[in-house]
């Protein structure tokens, strides 16, 4: 059987829980975007709880190479089947341990994209990092 390949349909793009590790990757990826690309994403209308990093105009993830772990696992793990190709979700033998990023009591849990994490929070940290780097 061939490996799962995401078709970028967007059906699994939200809500997206984010770990601290994911958060750092997201802020770095957005910080590397030019202003026009960020503005393009910020102005888009999305359905409630659709990931803010989903580019609804181009129908793709704006940070696909740096997407959160939950997005990387979608479609490949039991309990996270792709709505279009559920046969690729693996059983126990292919399971990936994700608890290292999502510890008890939220100690490693940052928030949920489009809910507790929005553009304001991302761009605030991007600005702070740029100020530190320019100092």
VMD Tcl script that draws the C-alpha trace (Angstrom):
set ca {
  {0.00 0.00 0.00}
  {1.32 3.46 -0.85}
  {1.86 6.18 1.76}
  {-0.67 8.87 2.56}
  {-0.28 12.12 0.63}
  {-2.24 15.16 1.77}
  {-4.42 16.61 -1.00}
  {-4.80 19.97 0.83}
  {-8.61 19.80 0.88}
  {-8.71 21.63 4.23}
  {-11.33 19.38 5.84}
  {-9.04 18.68 8.81}
  {-7.71 22.24 9.20}
  {-9.25 23.07 12.54}
  {-9.40 23.27 15.39}
  {-5.61 22.93 15.64}
  {-4.09 22.34 19.10}
  {-0.58 23.76 19.33}
  {2.30 22.71 21.57}
  {5.12 25.01 22.64}
  {7.33 23.30 20.03}
  {4.72 23.96 17.33}
  {4.34 27.55 18.53}
  {8.03 28.27 18.01}
  {7.91 26.82 14.47}
  {4.78 28.82 13.63}
  {6.20 32.12 14.87}
  {9.46 31.48 12.99}
  {7.63 30.58 9.76}
  {5.35 33.63 9.95}
  {8.34 35.82 10.86}
  {10.00 34.72 7.62}
  {6.99 35.70 5.48}
  {6.87 39.05 3.75}
  {4.26 41.57 4.88}
  {2.09 41.12 1.76}
  {1.72 37.37 2.43}
  {0.82 37.95 6.08}
  {-1.69 40.65 5.13}
  {-3.19 38.30 2.51}
  {-3.77 35.66 5.22}
  {-5.01 38.04 7.91}
  {-7.70 39.53 5.65}
  {-9.19 36.18 4.59}
  {-12.63 35.12 5.77}
  {-12.76 31.62 7.23}
  {-15.38 29.38 8.74}
  {-15.40 29.30 12.54}
  {-12.43 27.34 13.97}
  {-10.70 26.95 10.59}
  {-6.97 27.35 11.12}
  {-5.82 30.93 10.57}
  {-2.80 29.60 8.66}
  {-5.03 27.93 6.07}
  {-4.82 30.05 2.91}
  {-8.40 29.83 1.69}
  {-7.58 31.62 -1.57}
  {-4.88 29.13 -2.64}
  {-6.41 26.20 -0.68}
  {-3.25 25.26 1.16}
  {-1.44 25.61 4.45}
  {0.65 28.79 4.46}
  {3.30 27.10 6.64}
  {2.98 23.51 5.38}
  {6.67 22.67 5.87}
  {6.47 23.95 9.48}
  {2.91 22.84 10.33}
  {2.04 21.58 13.82}
  {2.56 17.94 14.78}
  {-1.19 17.23 14.87}
  {-1.37 18.32 11.22}
  {1.56 16.09 10.28}
  {-0.17 13.11 11.91}
  {-3.60 13.76 10.40}
  {-4.49 10.99 7.98}
  {-1.70 8.69 9.14}
  {-2.73 7.72 12.68}
  {-5.63 5.83 14.18}
  {-8.16 8.35 15.44}
  {-6.95 10.99 12.95}
  {-8.23 9.67 9.62}
  {-8.29 11.82 6.52}
  {-11.93 12.46 5.56}
  {-11.01 11.66 1.94}
  {-8.67 8.69 2.46}
  {-9.37 7.03 5.83}
  {-7.65 3.77 4.83}
  {-4.20 5.26 5.46}
  {-4.72 5.83 9.20}
  {-2.53 3.25 10.94}
  {-3.48 1.07 13.89}
  {-1.40 0.51 17.03}
  {1.68 -0.63 15.13}
  {2.09 2.75 13.42}
  {1.12 5.01 16.27}
  {3.32 7.98 17.08}
  {3.63 9.09 20.71}
  {2.49 12.70 20.95}
  {2.32 13.06 24.74}
  {5.82 14.54 24.94}
  {4.48 17.84 23.58}
  {1.11 17.79 25.35}
  {1.93 17.16 28.99}
  {-0.45 17.01 31.92}
  {-2.13 20.20 33.14}
  {-1.31 21.99 29.89}
  {2.35 22.42 30.80}
  {3.36 22.06 27.14}
  {0.05 23.08 25.58}
  {0.15 26.57 24.07}
  {-3.41 26.89 22.77}
  {-5.64 26.37 19.74}
  {-5.16 28.21 16.45}
  {-8.20 30.38 15.61}
  {-9.43 30.14 19.20}
  {-6.97 31.07 21.95}
  {-4.23 31.81 19.39}
  {-4.94 34.37 16.68}
  {-3.00 36.72 14.45}
  {-2.59 39.22 17.29}
  {-0.70 36.69 19.43}
  {1.47 35.43 16.57}
  {2.40 38.89 15.26}
  {3.16 40.17 18.76}
  {5.84 37.51 19.22}
  {7.14 38.00 15.66}
  {7.58 41.74 16.41}
  {9.29 41.01 19.74}
  {11.74 38.60 18.11}
  {12.57 41.09 15.36}
  {13.18 43.82 17.93}
  {15.56 41.56 19.86}
  {17.38 40.59 16.66}
  {17.70 44.25 15.59}
  {18.93 45.45 18.98}
}
mol new
graphics top color blue
foreach p $ca { graphics top sphere $p radius 0.5 }
foreach p [lrange $ca 0 end-1] q [lrange $ca 1 end] { graphics top cylinder $p $q radius 0.2 }
display resetview
